[in-house]
């Protein structure tokens, strides 16, 4: 898949609420299982330096 295609699909999905719906579904399932704990937060991020000429 090309970068423009991936970006276009991401923008369409974001605009139609796909990611918000997925997030809500995960929260609902955690709540139903008694596993939702708002006192705990976990952050995960990756940071990479772009190579010269990379997009």
N, CA, C and O atoms as a Tripos MOL2 file, in Angstrom:
@<TRIPOS>MOLECULE
protein
  220   219    55     0     0
PROTEIN
NO_CHARGES

@<TRIPOS>ATOM
      1 N           0.8480   -1.1610    0.0000 N.3       1 UNK1
      2 CA          0.0000    0.0000    0.0000 C.3       1 UNK1
      3 C           0.8990    1.2320    0.0000 C.2       1 UNK1
      4 O           1.8750    1.2940    0.7470 O.2       1 UNK1
      5 N           0.5730    2.1920   -0.8260 N.am      2 UNK2
      6 CA          1.3670    3.4120   -0.9010 C.3       2 UNK2
      7 C           1.0400    4.3390    0.2690 C.2       2 UNK2
      8 O          -0.0070    4.2170    0.9040 O.2       2 UNK2
      9 N           1.9520    5.2620    0.5360 N.am      3 UNK3
     10 CA          1.7340    6.2420    1.6050 C.3       3 UNK3
     11 C           0.4880    7.0840    1.3290 C.2       3 UNK3
     12 O          -0.3170    7.2740    2.2410 O.2       3 UNK3
     13 N           0.2940    7.5960    0.1140 N.am      4 UNK4
     14 CA         -0.9220    8.3790   -0.1270 C.3       4 UNK4
     15 C          -2.2120    7.5750    0.0910 C.2       4 UNK4
     16 O          -3.1940    8.1050    0.6110 O.2       4 UNK4
     17 N          -2.2090    6.3030   -0.3050 N.am      5 UNK5
     18 CA         -3.3940    5.4610   -0.1060 C.3       5 UNK5
     19 C          -3.6480    5.2500    1.3780 C.2       5 UNK5
     20 O          -4.7840    5.3610    1.8380 O.2       5 UNK5
     21 N          -2.5930    4.9450    2.1290 N.am      6 UNK6
     22 CA         -2.7430    4.7400    3.5730 C.3       6 UNK6
     23 C          -3.2580    6.0050    4.2430 C.2       6 UNK6
     24 O          -4.1410    5.9390    5.0980 O.2       6 UNK6
     25 N          -2.7170    7.1510    3.8650 N.am      7 UNK7
     26 CA         -3.1500    8.4190    4.4520 C.3       7 UNK7
     27 C          -4.6030    8.7110    4.1050 C.2       7 UNK7
     28 O          -5.3820    9.1220    4.9650 O.2       7 UNK7
     29 N          -4.9570    8.5020    2.8670 N.am      8 UNK8
     30 CA         -6.3380    8.7520    2.4400 C.3       8 UNK8
     31 C          -7.3150    7.8740    3.2140 C.2       8 UNK8
     32 O          -8.3480    8.3540    3.6810 O.2       8 UNK8
     33 N          -6.9920    6.5970    3.3500 N.am      9 UNK9
     34 CA         -7.8760    5.6880    4.0930 C.3       9 UNK9
     35 C          -7.9560    6.0730    5.5620 C.2       9 UNK9
     36 O          -9.0310    6.0440    6.1610 O.2       9 UNK9
     37 N          -6.8080    6.4380    6.1430 N.am     10 UNK10
     38 CA         -6.8110    6.8810    7.5370 C.3      10 UNK10
     39 C          -7.7300    8.0850    7.7090 C.2      10 UNK10
     40 O          -8.5290    8.1280    8.6450 O.2      10 UNK10
     41 N          -7.6230    9.0510    6.8230 N.am     11 UNK11
     42 CA         -8.4440   10.2600    6.9300 C.3      11 UNK11
     43 C          -9.9300    9.9390    6.7850 C.2      11 UNK11
     44 O         -10.7550   10.5040    7.5020 O.2      11 UNK11
     45 N         -10.2770    9.0430    5.8700 N.am     12 UNK12
     46 CA        -11.6790    8.6470    5.7020 C.3      12 UNK12
     47 C         -12.1780    7.9630    6.9670 C.2      12 UNK12
     48 O         -13.2510    8.2950    7.4700 O.2      12 UNK12
     49 N         -11.4100    7.0150    7.4800 N.am     13 UNK13
     50 CA        -11.8260    6.2840    8.6870 C.3      13 UNK13
     51 C         -11.9420    7.2250    9.8770 C.2      13 UNK13
     52 O         -12.8930    7.1320   10.6530 O.2      13 UNK13
     53 N         -10.9820    8.1290   10.0240 N.am     14 UNK14
     54 CA        -11.0350    9.0840   11.1320 C.3      14 UNK14
     55 C         -12.2670    9.9780   10.9950 C.2      14 UNK14
     56 O         -12.9420   10.2720   11.9810 O.2      14 UNK14
     57 N         -12.5470   10.3980    9.7890 N.am     15 UNK15
     58 CA        -13.6910   11.2730    9.5500 C.3      15 UNK15
     59 C         -15.0350   10.6090    9.7510 C.2      15 UNK15
     60 O         -16.0180   11.2780   10.0720 O.2      15 UNK15
     61 N         -15.0910    9.2990    9.5660 N.am     16 UNK16
     62 CA        -16.3630    8.5870    9.7290 C.3      16 UNK16
     63 C         -16.5340    8.0110   11.1300 C.2      16 UNK16
     64 O         -17.5360    7.3550   11.4140 O.2      16 UNK16
     65 N         -15.5500    8.2540   12.0150 N.am     17 UNK17
     66 CA        -15.6840    7.8340   13.3990 C.3      17 UNK17
     67 C         -15.2590    6.4110   13.6990 C.2      17 UNK17
     68 O         -15.5840    5.8840   14.7630 O.2      17 UNK17
     69 N         -14.5380    5.7740   12.7830 N.am     18 UNK18
     70 CA        -14.1080    4.3870   12.9980 C.3      18 UNK18
     71 C         -13.2530    4.2660   14.2610 C.2      18 UNK18
     72 O         -13.4760    3.3670   15.0720 O.2      18 UNK18
     73 N         -12.2840    5.1550   14.4320 N.am     19 UNK19
     74 CA        -11.3800    5.0450   15.5740 C.3      19 UNK19
     75 C         -12.0870    5.3710   16.8880 C.2      19 UNK19
     76 O         -11.8050    4.7500   17.9130 O.2      19 UNK19
     77 N         -12.9950    6.3330   16.8660 N.am     20 UNK20
     78 CA        -13.7850    6.6360   18.0640 C.3      20 UNK20
     79 C         -14.6540    5.4400   18.4500 C.2      20 UNK20
     80 O         -14.7840    5.1220   19.6320 O.2      20 UNK20
     81 N         -15.2440    4.7830   17.4630 N.am     21 UNK21
     82 CA        -16.0850    3.6090   17.7340 C.3      21 UNK21
     83 C         -15.2530    2.4590   18.2950 C.2      21 UNK21
     84 O         -15.6930    1.7710   19.2160 O.2      21 UNK21
     85 N         -14.0600    2.2440   17.7510 N.am     22 UNK22
     86 CA        -13.1760    1.1950   18.2720 C.3      22 UNK22
     87 C         -12.7770    1.4880   19.7180 C.2      22 UNK22
     88 O         -12.7700    0.5950   20.5650 O.2      22 UNK22
     89 N         -12.4480    2.7390   19.9850 N.am     23 UNK23
     90 CA        -12.0730    3.1360   21.3390 C.3      23 UNK23
     91 C         -13.2330    2.9020   22.3080 C.2      23 UNK23
     92 O         -13.0350    2.3710   23.4010 O.2      23 UNK23
     93 N         -14.4270    3.2940   21.9110 N.am     24 UNK24
     94 CA        -15.6150    3.1010   22.7490 C.3      24 UNK24
     95 C         -15.8600    1.6150   22.9980 C.2      24 UNK24
     96 O         -16.2080    1.2240   24.1120 O.2      24 UNK24
     97 N         -15.6820    0.7860   21.9740 N.am     25 UNK25
     98 CA        -15.8790   -0.6590   22.1130 C.3      25 UNK25
     99 C         -14.8900   -1.2570   23.1120 C.2      25 UNK25
    100 O         -15.2660   -2.0870   23.9400 O.2      25 UNK25
    101 N         -13.6400   -0.8420   23.0360 N.am     26 UNK26
    102 CA        -12.6370   -1.3320   23.9870 C.3      26 UNK26
    103 C         -13.0130   -0.9230   25.4080 C.2      26 UNK26
    104 O         -12.9460   -1.7400   26.3260 O.2      26 UNK26
    105 N         -13.4070    0.3340   25.5950 N.am     27 UNK27
    106 CA        -13.8100    0.7930   26.9250 C.3      27 UNK27
    107 C         -15.0240    0.0300   27.4340 C.2      27 UNK27
    108 O         -15.0730   -0.3470   28.6050 O.2      27 UNK27
    109 N         -16.0000   -0.2020   26.5680 N.am     28 UNK28
    110 CA        -17.2030   -0.9460   26.9710 C.3      28 UNK28
    111 C         -16.8590   -2.3670   27.3990 C.2      28 UNK28
    112 O         -17.3900   -2.8640   28.3920 O.2      28 UNK28
    113 N         -15.9740   -3.0200   26.6550 N.am     29 UNK29
    114 CA        -15.5910   -4.3990   26.9990 C.3      29 UNK29
    115 C         -14.8020   -4.4500   28.3050 C.2      29 UNK29
    116 O         -15.0050   -5.3490   29.1210 O.2      29 UNK29
    117 N         -13.9100   -3.4920   28.4990 N.am     30 UNK30
    118 CA        -13.1730   -3.4350   29.7610 C.3      30 UNK30
    119 C         -14.1180   -3.1980   30.9310 C.2      30 UNK30
    120 O         -13.9840   -3.8320   31.9770 O.2      30 UNK30
    121 N         -15.0630   -2.2980   30.7620 N.am     31 UNK31
    122 CA        -16.0480   -2.0110   31.8110 C.3      31 UNK31
    123 C         -16.8720   -3.2530   32.1290 C.2      31 UNK31
    124 O         -17.0830   -3.5730   33.2990 O.2      31 UNK31
    125 N         -17.3360   -3.9490   31.1070 N.am     32 UNK32
    126 CA        -18.1540   -5.1530   31.3020 C.3      32 UNK32
    127 C         -17.3740   -6.2470   32.0330 C.2      32 UNK32
    128 O         -17.9530   -7.0290   32.7880 O.2      32 UNK32
    129 N         -16.0680   -6.3000   31.8090 N.am     33 UNK33
    130 CA        -15.2290   -7.3110   32.4540 C.3      33 UNK33
    131 C         -14.7310   -6.8590   33.8280 C.2      33 UNK33
    132 O         -14.0260   -7.6010   34.5120 O.2      33 UNK33
    133 N         -15.0980   -5.6420   34.2290 N.am     34 UNK34
    134 CA        -14.6370   -5.1160   35.5070 C.3      34 UNK34
    135 C         -13.1700   -4.7530   35.5120 C.2      34 UNK34
    136 O         -12.5380   -4.7060   36.5670 O.2      34 UNK34
    137 N         -12.6260   -4.4950   34.3340 N.am     35 UNK35
    138 CA        -11.1910   -4.2210   34.1990 C.3      35 UNK35
    139 C         -10.8680   -2.7530   33.9280 C.2      35 UNK35
    140 O          -9.6990   -2.3900   33.7990 O.2      35 UNK35
    141 N         -11.8870   -1.9140   33.8410 N.am     36 UNK36
    142 CA        -11.6480   -0.5020   33.5450 C.3      36 UNK36
    143 C         -11.2480    0.2110   34.8280 C.2      36 UNK36
    144 O         -12.0080    0.2280   35.7960 O.2      36 UNK36
    145 N         -10.0640    0.7940   34.8370 N.am     37 UNK37
    146 CA         -9.5440    1.4670   36.0200 C.3      37 UNK37
    147 C          -9.0010    2.8240   35.5930 C.2      37 UNK37
    148 O          -7.9360    2.9040   34.9810 O.2      37 UNK37
    149 N          -9.7280    3.8900   35.9130 N.am     38 UNK38
    150 CA         -9.3260    5.2310   35.5030 C.3      38 UNK38
    151 C          -8.1870    5.7820   36.3580 C.2      38 UNK38
    152 O          -7.7130    6.8900   36.1070 O.2      38 UNK38
    153 N          -7.7420    5.0270   37.3630 N.am     39 UNK39
    154 CA         -6.6260    5.4600   38.1980 C.3      39 UNK39
    155 C          -5.2800    5.0450   37.6190 C.2      39 UNK39
    156 O          -4.2360    5.4150   38.1560 O.2      39 UNK39
    157 N          -5.2930    4.2860   36.5370 N.am     40 UNK40
    158 CA         -4.0670    3.8010   35.9170 C.3      40 UNK40
    159 C          -4.0090    4.3130   34.4850 C.2      40 UNK40
    160 O          -4.9970    4.2520   33.7540 O.2      40 UNK40
    161 N          -2.8540    4.8140   34.0950 N.am     41 UNK41
    162 CA         -2.6730    5.2690   32.7160 C.3      41 UNK41
    163 C          -1.3490    4.7240   32.1940 C.2      41 UNK41
    164 O          -0.3380    4.7480   32.8960 O.2      41 UNK41
    165 N          -1.3630    4.2430   30.9810 N.am     42 UNK42
    166 CA         -0.1530    3.7380   30.3430 C.3      42 UNK42
    167 C           0.0080    4.4730   29.0190 C.2      42 UNK42
    168 O          -0.9170    4.5150   28.2070 O.2      42 UNK42
    169 N           1.1670    5.0430   28.8090 N.am     43 UNK43
    170 CA          1.4590    5.7430   27.5620 C.3      43 UNK43
    171 C           2.5000    4.9470   26.8000 C.2      43 UNK43
    172 O           3.4430    4.4160   27.3870 O.2      43 UNK43
    173 N           2.3270    4.8680   25.5040 N.am     44 UNK44
    174 CA          3.2560    4.1360   24.6630 C.3      44 UNK44
    175 C           3.4870    4.9670   23.4120 C.2      44 UNK44
    176 O           2.5370    5.3460   22.7260 O.2      44 UNK44
    177 N           4.7260    5.2450   23.1220 N.am     45 UNK45
    178 CA          5.0260    6.0390   21.9370 C.3      45 UNK45
    179 C           6.3710    5.6020   21.3680 C.2      45 UNK45
    180 O           7.2540    5.1420   22.0920 O.2      45 UNK45
    181 N           6.5020    5.7550   20.0770 N.am     46 UNK46
    182 CA          7.7680    5.4760   19.4150 C.3      46 UNK46
    183 C           8.2090    6.7450   18.6990 C.2      46 UNK46
    184 O           7.3880    7.4570   18.1210 O.2      46 UNK46
    185 N           9.4700    7.0150   18.7390 N.am     47 UNK47
    186 CA         10.0060    8.1910   18.0730 C.3      47 UNK47
    187 C          11.2340    7.7660   17.2840 C.2      47 UNK47
    188 O          12.1910    7.2340   17.8460 O.2      47 UNK47
    189 N          11.2010    8.0010   15.9960 N.am     48 UNK48
    190 CA         12.3190    7.6380   15.1270 C.3      48 UNK48
    191 C          12.7350    8.8430   14.3080 C.2      48 UNK48
    192 O          11.8990    9.6290   13.8620 O.2      48 UNK48
    193 N          14.0150    8.9760   14.1190 N.am     49 UNK49
    194 CA         14.5190   10.0520   13.2790 C.3      49 UNK49
    195 C          14.3300    9.6510   11.8150 C.2      49 UNK49
    196 O          14.6930    8.5420   11.4220 O.2      49 UNK49
    197 N          13.7740   10.5350   11.0250 N.am     50 UNK50
    198 CA         13.5720   10.2600    9.6040 C.3      50 UNK50
    199 C          14.9180   10.2940    8.8850 C.2      50 UNK50
    200 O          15.7600   11.1520    9.1510 O.2      50 UNK50
    201 N          15.1010    9.3500    7.9750 N.am     51 UNK51
    202 CA         16.3220    9.3590    7.1770 C.3      51 UNK51
    203 C          16.1950   10.4260    6.1010 C.2      51 UNK51
    204 O          15.0890   10.8380    5.7520 O.2      51 UNK51
    205 N          17.3050   10.8620    5.5910 N.am     52 UNK52
    206 CA         17.2940   11.9180    4.5860 C.3      52 UNK52
    207 C          16.4650   11.4990    3.3760 C.2      52 UNK52
    208 O          16.6650   10.4230    2.8130 O.2      52 UNK52
    209 N          15.5500   12.3480    2.9910 N.am     53 UNK53
    210 CA         14.6990   12.0720    1.8430 C.3      53 UNK53
    211 C          13.4900   11.2170    2.1670 C.2      53 UNK53
    212 O          12.6790   10.9400    1.2830 O.2      53 UNK53
    213 N          13.3520   10.7940    3.4140 N.am     54 UNK54
    214 CA         12.1920    9.9700    3.7910 C.3      54 UNK54
    215 C          10.9460   10.8310    3.8550 C.2      54 UNK54
    216 O          11.0100   12.0420    4.0650 O.2      54 UNK54
    217 N           9.8210   10.1800    3.6710 N.am     55 UNK55
    218 CA          8.5500   10.9050    3.7390 C.3      55 UNK55
    219 C           7.8720   10.5910    5.0280 C.2      55 UNK55
    220 O           6.7810   11.0990    5.2920 O.2      55 UNK55
@<TRIPOS>BOND
     1     1     2 1
     2     2     3 1
     3     3     4 2
     4     3     5 am
     5     5     6 1
     6     6     7 1
     7     7     8 2
     8     7     9 am
     9     9    10 1
    10    10    11 1
    11    11    12 2
    12    11    13 am
    13    13    14 1
    14    14    15 1
    15    15    16 2
    16    15    17 am
    17    17    18 1
    18    18    19 1
    19    19    20 2
    20    19    21 am
    21    21    22 1
    22    22    23 1
    23    23    24 2
    24    23    25 am
    25    25    26 1
    26    26    27 1
    27    27    28 2
    28    27    29 am
    29    29    30 1
    30    30    31 1
    31    31    32 2
    32    31    33 am
    33    33    34 1
    34    34    35 1
    35    35    36 2
    36    35    37 am
    37    37    38 1
    38    38    39 1
    39    39    40 2
    40    39    41 am
    41    41    42 1
    42    42    43 1
    43    43    44 2
    44    43    45 am
    45    45    46 1
    46    46    47 1
    47    47    48 2
    48    47    49 am
    49    49    50 1
    50    50    51 1
    51    51    52 2
    52    51    53 am
    53    53    54 1
    54    54    55 1
    55    55    56 2
    56    55    57 am
    57    57    58 1
    58    58    59 1
    59    59    60 2
    60    59    61 am
    61    61    62 1
    62    62    63 1
    63    63    64 2
    64    63    65 am
    65    65    66 1
    66    66    67 1
    67    67    68 2
    68    67    69 am
    69    69    70 1
    70    70    71 1
    71    71    72 2
    72    71    73 am
    73    73    74 1
    74    74    75 1
    75    75    76 2
    76    75    77 am
    77    77    78 1
    78    78    79 1
    79    79    80 2
    80    79    81 am
    81    81    82 1
    82    82    83 1
    83    83    84 2
    84    83    85 am
    85    85    86 1
    86    86    87 1
    87    87    88 2
    88    87    89 am
    89    89    90 1
    90    90    91 1
    91    91    92 2
    92    91    93 am
    93    93    94 1
    94    94    95 1
    95    95    96 2
    96    95    97 am
    97    97    98 1
    98    98    99 1
    99    99   100 2
   100    99   101 am
   101   101   102 1
   102   102   103 1
   103   103   104 2
   104   103   105 am
   105   105   106 1
   106   106   107 1
   107   107   108 2
   108   107   109 am
   109   109   110 1
   110   110   111 1
   111   111   112 2
   112   111   113 am
   113   113   114 1
   114   114   115 1
   115   115   116 2
   116   115   117 am
   117   117   118 1
   118   118   119 1
   119   119   120 2
   120   119   121 am
   121   121   122 1
   122   122   123 1
   123   123   124 2
   124   123   125 am
   125   125   126 1
   126   126   127 1
   127   127   128 2
   128   127   129 am
   129   129   130 1
   130   130   131 1
   131   131   132 2
   132   131   133 am
   133   133   134 1
   134   134   135 1
   135   135   136 2
   136   135   137 am
   137   137   138 1
   138   138   139 1
   139   139   140 2
   140   139   141 am
   141   141   142 1
   142   142   143 1
   143   143   144 2
   144   143   145 am
   145   145   146 1
   146   146   147 1
   147   147   148 2
   148   147   149 am
   149   149   150 1
   150   150   151 1
   151   151   152 2
   152   151   153 am
   153   153   154 1
   154   154   155 1
   155   155   156 2
   156   155   157 am
   157   157   158 1
   158   158   159 1
   159   159   160 2
   160   159   161 am
   161   161   162 1
   162   162   163 1
   163   163   164 2
   164   163   165 am
   165   165   166 1
   166   166   167 1
   167   167   168 2
   168   167   169 am
   169   169   170 1
   170   170   171 1
   171   171   172 2
   172   171   173 am
   173   173   174 1
   174   174   175 1
   175   175   176 2
   176   175   177 am
   177   177   178 1
   178   178   179 1
   179   179   180 2
   180   179   181 am
   181   181   182 1
   182   182   183 1
   183   183   184 2
   184   183   185 am
   185   185   186 1
   186   186   187 1
   187   187   188 2
   188   187   189 am
   189   189   190 1
   190   190   191 1
   191   191   192 2
   192   191   193 am
   193   193   194 1
   194   194   195 1
   195   195   196 2
   196   195   197 am
   197   197   198 1
   198   198   199 1
   199   199   200 2
   200   199   201 am
   201   201   202 1
   202   202   203 1
   203   203   204 2
   204   203   205 am
   205   205   206 1
   206   206   207 1
   207   207   208 2
   208   207   209 am
   209   209   210 1
   210   210   211 1
   211   211   212 2
   212   211   213 am
   213   213   214 1
   214   214   215 1
   215   215   216 2
   216   215   217 am
   217   217   218 1
   218   218   219 1
   219   219   220 2
@<TRIPOS>SUBSTRUCTURE
     1 UNK1         2 RESIDUE 1 A UNK
     2 UNK2         6 RESIDUE 1 A UNK
     3 UNK3        10 RESIDUE 1 A UNK
     4 UNK4        14 RESIDUE 1 A UNK
     5 UNK5        18 RESIDUE 1 A UNK
     6 UNK6        22 RESIDUE 1 A UNK
     7 UNK7        26 RESIDUE 1 A UNK
     8 UNK8        30 RESIDUE 1 A UNK
     9 UNK9        34 RESIDUE 1 A UNK
    10 UNK10       38 RESIDUE 1 A UNK
    11 UNK11       42 RESIDUE 1 A UNK
    12 UNK12       46 RESIDUE 1 A UNK
    13 UNK13       50 RESIDUE 1 A UNK
    14 UNK14       54 RESIDUE 1 A UNK
    15 UNK15       58 RESIDUE 1 A UNK
    16 UNK16       62 RESIDUE 1 A UNK
    17 UNK17       66 RESIDUE 1 A UNK
    18 UNK18       70 RESIDUE 1 A UNK
    19 UNK19       74 RESIDUE 1 A UNK
    20 UNK20       78 RESIDUE 1 A UNK
    21 UNK21       82 RESIDUE 1 A UNK
    22 UNK22       86 RESIDUE 1 A UNK
    23 UNK23       90 RESIDUE 1 A UNK
    24 UNK24       94 RESIDUE 1 A UNK
    25 UNK25       98 RESIDUE 1 A UNK
    26 UNK26      102 RESIDUE 1 A UNK
    27 UNK27      106 RESIDUE 1 A UNK
    28 UNK28      110 RESIDUE 1 A UNK
    29 UNK29      114 RESIDUE 1 A UNK
    30 UNK30      118 RESIDUE 1 A UNK
    31 UNK31      122 RESIDUE 1 A UNK
    32 UNK32      126 RESIDUE 1 A UNK
    33 UNK33      130 RESIDUE 1 A UNK
    34 UNK34      134 RESIDUE 1 A UNK
    35 UNK35      138 RESIDUE 1 A UNK
    36 UNK36      142 RESIDUE 1 A UNK
    37 UNK37      146 RESIDUE 1 A UNK
    38 UNK38      150 RESIDUE 1 A UNK
    39 UNK39      154 RESIDUE 1 A UNK
    40 UNK40      158 RESIDUE 1 A UNK
    41 UNK41      162 RESIDUE 1 A UNK
    42 UNK42      166 RESIDUE 1 A UNK
    43 UNK43      170 RESIDUE 1 A UNK
    44 UNK44      174 RESIDUE 1 A UNK
    45 UNK45      178 RESIDUE 1 A UNK
    46 UNK46      182 RESIDUE 1 A UNK
    47 UNK47      186 RESIDUE 1 A UNK
    48 UNK48      190 RESIDUE 1 A UNK
    49 UNK49      194 RESIDUE 1 A UNK
    50 UNK50      198 RESIDUE 1 A UNK
    51 UNK51      202 RESIDUE 1 A UNK
    52 UNK52      206 RESIDUE 1 A UNK
    53 UNK53      210 RESIDUE 1 A UNK
    54 UNK54      214 RESIDUE 1 A UNK
    55 UNK55      218 RESIDUE 1 A UNK
